[in-house]
Amino acid sequence: WEVFRCETDCVNHNGSCINENLYKTMTDELVTGGYLAAGYDGIHLDDCWMQRKPFRDAQGRLSPDSQRFPSGFKALGDYMHQKNVKFAIYTAESPTTCAG
């Protein structure tokens, strides 16, 4: 976690921002690095994944940032599940998370 620190500026920090590519790469590394075989079978998005403006959709739901997760969470989850990796996200019941 210390490496990524909620970096959301993918234009200036493409290699270290929280985005779809990062989580696909982490999924691939979990599998090819032998971690999945060793029992590490889940990837959890902790924070900094949500759309900021508007913060919630018309139904009051948080949704992923469309610029950083252009395929959406269904596609990302499908990608992970096809590799037998579990997918989970974190959020808070409060109006915002620690990301602000």
C-alpha positions in Angstrom: 0.0 0.0 0.0 2.8 2.4 0.8 3.8 2.4 -2.8 0.5 3.7 -4.2 -0.7 6.1 -1.5 -4.0 6.9 -3.2 -2.4 8.4 -6.3 -5.2 9.2 -8.7 -3.3 11.4 -11.3 -2.7 8.8 -14.0 -1.6 11.4 -16.5 1.5 12.5 -14.5 1.9 9.2 -12.6 0.8 6.5 -15.0 3.0 3.8 -13.4 1.9 4.3 -9.9 -1.7 5.5 -10.0 -4.7 3.6 -8.7 -6.4 2.3 -11.9 -7.7 -0.7 -13.8 -4.3 -1.5 -15.3 -2.7 -1.6 -11.8 -5.2 -4.2 -10.6 -5.0 -6.3 -13.7 -1.2 -6.3 -13.3 -1.6 -7.3 -9.7 -3.9 -10.1 -10.7 -1.5 -11.4 -13.2 1.4 -11.3 -10.8 -0.6 -13.1 -8.1 -1.1 -16.0 -10.6 2.3 -16.0 -12.4 4.3 -15.4 -9.2 2.9 -18.5 -7.5 1.0 -16.5 -4.8 -2.4 -18.0 -5.9 -1.0 -21.5 -5.7 0.3 -20.7 -2.2 -3.2 -19.7 -1.1 -3.3 -15.9 -1.6 -6.4 -15.7 -3.7 -7.9 -12.3 -3.3 -7.3 -8.7 -4.4 -9.0 -5.9 -2.5 -9.4 -2.3 -3.6 -9.0 -0.4 -0.4 -9.8 3.2 -1.3 -9.3 5.9 -4.0 -11.2 4.0 -6.7 -14.5 6.0 -6.7 -15.7 8.7 -9.0 -15.3 12.1 -7.4 -17.7 14.3 -9.3 -20.5 13.4 -9.0 -19.5 11.5 -5.9 -22.6 9.3 -6.1 -24.9 8.3 -9.0 -28.6 9.1 -9.2 -29.4 6.0 -7.0 -26.9 7.2 -4.3 -24.3 4.5 -5.1 -20.6 5.0 -5.3 -19.2 4.1 -8.7 -15.6 3.6 -10.0 -13.8 6.5 -11.6 -14.6 6.1 -15.3 -11.3 7.6 -16.4 -9.2 5.2 -14.3 -11.5 2.2 -14.5 -12.9 2.6 -18.1 -14.2 -1.0 -18.3 -16.0 -0.8 -15.0 -15.9 -3.1 -12.0 -17.9 -5.9 -13.6 -15.3 -6.3 -16.3 -12.4 -6.1 -13.8 -14.1 -8.6 -11.5 -14.6 -10.9 -14.5 -10.9 -10.6 -15.4 -9.9 -11.6 -11.9 -12.5 -14.4 -11.6 -11.3 -15.9 -14.9 -7.9 -16.3 -13.2 -9.5 -17.8 -10.0 -8.8 -14.6 -8.0 -11.4 -13.1 -5.7 -12.2 -9.4 -6.1 -13.4 -7.1 -3.3 -13.7 -3.4 -2.7 -13.7 -1.2 0.4 -15.9 1.7 1.1 -17.3 3.5 4.1 -20.9 4.2 5.2 -20.0 7.8 5.7 -20.5 10.4 2.9 -16.8 10.1 2.0 -13.9 7.8 2.7 -10.4 8.7 4.0 -9.5 9.7 0.5 -11.8 12.7 1.0 
